[in-house]
Structure formats: C-alpha cells, structure tokens
Amino acid sequence: MTPDGVVRALRIGALAYVATWLASLVCLALALVLALVEDVSDDLSWWWLLTGPGQLVAMAFRSPAEISVPGSGEGMAATSSFSATGPVLVILAVAVVTVLLLSRRDETASPNRSTTGAVTLAVTAAATFVLIALAVALVVPVTLAEDGDSAEVGAAGFELVAFGLIGVSIAALVGRRRWTTWSMAASVPLAVRAAWRGLLAHLAVFSVLTVIATIVWVIVQGGASTLLVLPVVLGNLLVYAVTLGHLGALSYGNAGSFVGQSSGTSDTVWLFSSGADKVLWLLLLFAVVGTLASAVVLRRADAGPRTSSHWVWTAVVYAVAGGVLMFLGLASSDFGSGYGTGTASFGPEPWFFAVFAAWGLLAELGARSVGPALAGLVPAAWLDRAVRGVDQVPVAGVTPTPAPVAATSAVGAAPSPTSAPMDARSKRILAVVGGLVVAGVLAVVGVSVAGSMFFGPDKPVEKYFAALGDGRASDALELVRLDSPADERLLLTDEVLGDSDARIEDVRIGDVQRSGSVATVTVEYTIDGAQQSQDVTLTKSGSRFVVFDDWKIVDPDLGAIEVRAPGAAGVEVNGRAIDVDGLDDRVRLSAFPGTYEITPGSGSKYLSFESEKVSVGTDEESADFEVTPTDELLAEVASQADQFVAACIARTEADPAGCPNRTYGYRLQDVRWTLDAKPTYDLRSDYDGGWRFSTKTPGRASVTAKQKSYIDDEKPRDFTDQDTIDLSGDVTIDGDTVTVDIKNFF
C-alpha cells in the first residue's frame, strides 16, 4: 500500500458519495414532480432538491430522520419530536455498487498484493464516504416552514457511521478481492456456492416479472404518472413483493400511542388477506417461476450427486437471504411530546426467513426432479453465465476429475450432463407445461385487466353519477341498495331531480380502495359552482361470467334535507307536490346531490310560506319555515272582530256581559254606546299550528245615559263616559274558513 493508493481510496469514497447524492437528487426530483402533477400539496419547496439528497443518503444506511418542533401557545409548552427510519433501497444499492465498481477498477489498474493493504484501502474509502455523508447531513438539513414557524429535519445519526462503515467497507473489499481469490473460499462447500447462484437467479427472475407486471398494472389503472416514482421505490417495492409472493406477511405495529394511551394496535397483511387485491396472486406465480429458475441453476452449478448437504445448505442460504430482506424492508418511527410517546413499525414479519428457507427446499427439490429437463429450455449461454466461477475454487478435500479429451468442446470445456438434448416426448411435455404457464399468466393478467377496465367498482359509480347528472333518479336507484324507509325517499324521483336548477357536473373518479368484498370509491364533482367530494361504498353482489365481480352501491353517501313547516298542509319541491306528514315537527328527506327549491303549502288562501332554495351534496341541510298570514286573513279577522264589537256597542247595558265596553256609572238609564274609533288588530302564530290575534291600536267608545238621583223627587242627571276597546282571541283556519274566538278583553 502506497500513499498514492490511499489518495485513490479517498477519491473512491468521495466519488461514490457524489454519485449517491446525485441518485438521491434524481429520486427527490421525481417525487416532487409527481406531487406537483397530482396536486398533492401546496407546501412543496424546490430548495429541498439541495437539502434533501444529503438526508436521503444518510437514511439509506438506516440513520433516522429526526425533527423537533418547539411548543407554542397556551398548553403547548412541551417540545414534540418525531423520527423515522426507512431506507430508500435504490439509493443504498447505488452507493454499494458504485463503491464496488470504483474499487474494482482501481484494483485492476494498480493491483495490491497485500490483503492487509486491500482491507486498509477499503476502510479508507468507506470512512471517506461516511465522513462526507455525515458532514452534509449535519450542515445542510431540510427546513420545513408553515405559518411563520419552521423546523429542521436531519438524519445525521450513529447508524450512518456504523452501517455506513460496515456496508461500504465490505463493498470496497469485494471490489478489490474477488471471493475466488480468498483462501477461506476453499472451505466453502460447492453446495453453498451453487445455492447462492440459484438464489440470485430466483430473485432476478422474480424481480423482472414483478417490475413488468407493476408497470402494466399501473398503466391499466390510469396512474401512468405514478411511474415517475417507480425508480425511487423499486428496491423497497421488490422487498415487499418478495415477502408477499413467497407467502410471507407484512406487519404494521403500533406500540404505545401518539396521544398517551397505553394500548397499541397491529395488523398483518399477506397474499390471501381479505383486503388484498387478487392481482397480487401473480406474485405467487412469479415465485414459482423463480423457484424453477433456481432449480435449473442449482443443477447446472453442481451437476454431481445430490446429497443431504444440498438440502441443508440451500435452506440456510435462503434463510440468510430472507433475514437480510427482512432487515432491509423494516421501517419504523418514534414520536414523543408532553402528551405521550409512541412507536410504529412496518415491514416483513420476523419469521419470514423460515418461510424463505422452505422455498429454498422447494428449489432443491426442483433441482432433483425437473431441473435437468428444464435446463434444455434455457439457452446454454445464459446458464453458463449464471454459474460462472462457481467451480473455480477447489473444494477442500476433493480432487477435480479431468474431463475426457474427446468430450472437450471447441472452447475446451466439457459439456455438462444437464445440457444434453431432450427426447421429443420430453420436449412436448415441457412445451405443454410451458404453454399452460404462459396461458395461466396471460389469463390472470387478462382477467385482472378486464376486471379493472370493465367490471371494477368504479364502473357502477360512473353510471350512478352519470344518471344523477342527467336527472335520471330512477336509473341511479337501480344501481344502489338503500336501507332508508320509503317515507324518506320522496325526493328521489325523476321529476324532482330532473327539475333541479343545478345538478352535478365535472364528475371525477378518484381513489378506489378495496377491502375484501367491500370497496370505497372517492368521487369529486361540482354542484352549483361549489366543489364537492364524497366516498361511495360498494359491496360484491355476485359475479359476471364467473370470473368478474359484480358490484352494488350500498352507501351512496346521500345528503338529506330536514324540513319543518308548522301549519303546512304539504310541500312542493322543485314545483312537484310531495305528500309528507309531520311537517309541524321535523321531516327528514334523503336527497341526491342537487339544488332543491322548497315551498310548503298552506292549504288556505289566508296563509302563505316563503320559498327556500337548498343545495345538497353529502351534508344534511335544514330548512325551517314560518307561515305568514295573508292580507286576506288579517282583513277577515278584523271583520269578525269588528262585528263582535259592533254587537257590543249596540247593547244598552252599562257593563254588557262578554263585551270589552263598560262604564262604572251607577243607577244609569237610557244607556247608549257609540264607537268613536275602531281598534286595529295584529296576528301572530301560537307555534302550535294555530293563530292568536290581539289589539294593535285600541279603539274608543263613548257612552251617554241618565243617572238617577238617590232623592226621589230629583230629576235624573245626564251621564257621559269613555272607554277603550281592547280584545284578543284565537283564530282557527280550516281551509278557507276562518273562525275567530274572542276570549279576552280589557
């Protein structure tokens, strides 16, 4: 090792970091572009393109991103903190591969014969990478700002140093020293090396099939813009796909609580969970194909007799790989504040390594059974590349047997027994099996695509809102199952909806979420110039053509109008008479999205109600009406009251019984009443469906009489007096008949 070699190692670490930082920049830019396209948030900042990549590099080595928010305002004195650990595996892969390639290039240009020197150079490159990553993560944090408050997000943690040094050092060392050159490699059984190559073939085939299927599925689902972030999430996506496809499980655990509760919640999802989409079953098929590919490579890499050690080592290699995948796919978060603390995690279940080991045993079984036959279907060049170098390290205690010269090929390599040509019958059988596998894949994809395009839960929702937009309430009702009573559906008719001044328009189907036999579709639309959004719930009601689901809307999230009109005999909605009872209290009527002009009917020419227009989306609107007396009613009440007063004025008593006019003179004769001024009247509701009238302006009456003296011979004297006319009572209206019941007078 020379000083020049150390300088080159320093340069490798720096260049590897620059390449990783640029990869992080691309990932972050793609994510921001998608957020802008989908209009996810208005709080995005392009400054994150400068500050974010450094934090993503640190997070790639499981260093948690931490944010601390100081409390503000009354009751918020405590500081809240949040941290999240979730490496972007694509960035980690770029870092490892870049270091490996640069180290290999440097070793090729300037070979280092000393193992100690190679290790020192590898650690030097790793330390350079980690120190730069740590410095950038510390100096350039991501700043989040909102409403004048700001907080910084940083991921410069101990994990970056520990995992960064270990991971980058190993990558650099592997780049400088191929494993075939290490003396310890001689002690590694051939079965282990063959199992390793079989595992790589397994994961490669599975990954290629999964990526292709993902791209097709995203495009079919109408989310082509989502492909922008596929390179960003590809590594994590493949880890989770491997877990589900090989019958593992993904778990979400929440220990503690973010609001101080002691209980936690958890959930586990696997391929056959009730909420899993059927398209995920393709992952199981891909796992089987990957296992068959592994079987072929296992057989080609070690063509000798299969022993019990092959079972053991293949299972062990697969188990180790399962543990690594489990570690890479684990994400977690922690929260703490004055209100409590909590943690959450997501990733493969811890027992996935055992499940993956079982798939290794299946691959070994395939190597013993169908491996030789399947090898004939794979180009020999592919197989040779897949197993290249496996037999370059002599196995301890075993002396290689030279191949006969006559069997040597043109390039000097003995052909493997597994590459012998198959007989015609075997080819036909394998062709049939291959055709069935291809047909099965095409059938599953075709059914999934057709089901999504023509029989998905969004299709009846589209028809439903199209019918509402056209005013076809009866067609919309055929697509839903309502549990509301019939007396609440009086507005759900073609006539009422069709006469609406403003119906829904600009309908946009949003997210579709499925959970077993239930689906929820988010819909956005415009009504009367206002944006509305609602969730429509559907359930499977059967099947079409056996393989396609038939969906029925069970909760269209209808709005409602509550109408209260005391004294009303009926109601008109959008000019249509609605026969409804209970208007004196309150009536609840379900309503499709639209505008409704409501006019209660009084059933009499003496009463009237004002109209009210209500726009209904998914909320519950109220319409309270007060009946208004017409001028005819006031005139009729005044007429009957005047008749009553006139009858009282015609009386000849000083204090006529049951009348508002009276005088307190005594021993009066020849009493005559005169109405000097008529009273005026006012009406008000008794809030129980009836009416009361009272005197607004009192009337005046005068009385003349002869008052007898207590002395017999003395002549009667003239007597005069005045009184006010003030009365009130109840008014009953029955159709066009008005009855005035005078009860009080003063």
Secondary structure, 3 states (H helix, E strand, C coil): CCHHHHHHHHHHHHHHHHHHHHHHHHHHHHHHHHHHHCCCCCCCCCCHHHHHHHHHHHHHCCCCEEEEECCCCCCCCCCEEEEEECCCHHHHHHHHHHHHHHHHHHHHHCCCCCHHHHHHHHHHHHHHHHHHHHHHHHHCCEEEEECCEEEEEECCCHHHHHHHHHHHHHHHHHHHCCHHHCHHHHHCCHHHHHHHHHHHHHHHHHHHHHHHHHHHHHHHCCCHHHHHHHHHHHHHHHHHHHHHHCCCEEEEEEEECCCCCCCCEEEEEECCCCCCCHHHHHHHHHHHHHHHHHHHHHHHHCCCCCCHHHHHHHHHHHHHHHHHHHHHCCEEEEEEECCEEEEEEEEECCCHHHHHHHHHHHHHHHHHCCHHHHHCCCCHHHHHHHHCCHHHCCCCCCCCCCCCHHHCCCCCCCCCHHHCCCCHHHHHHHHHHHHHHHHHHHHHHHHHHHHHHHCCCHHHHHHHHHHHHHCCHHHHHCCECCCCCHHHCCCCCHHHHHCCCCCCEEEEEEEEEEECCEEEEEEEEEECCEEEEEEEEEEEEEEECCCEEEEEEEECCCEEEEEECCCCCEEEECCEEECCCCCCCCEEEEECCEEEEEEEECCCCCEECCCEEEEECCCEEEEECCCEECHHHHHHHHHHHHHHHHHHHCCCCCCCCCCCCCCCCCCEEEEEEEEEECCEEEEEECCCCCEEEEEEECEEEEEEEEECCCCCCCCCEEEEEEEEECEEEEEEEECCEEEEEEEEEC
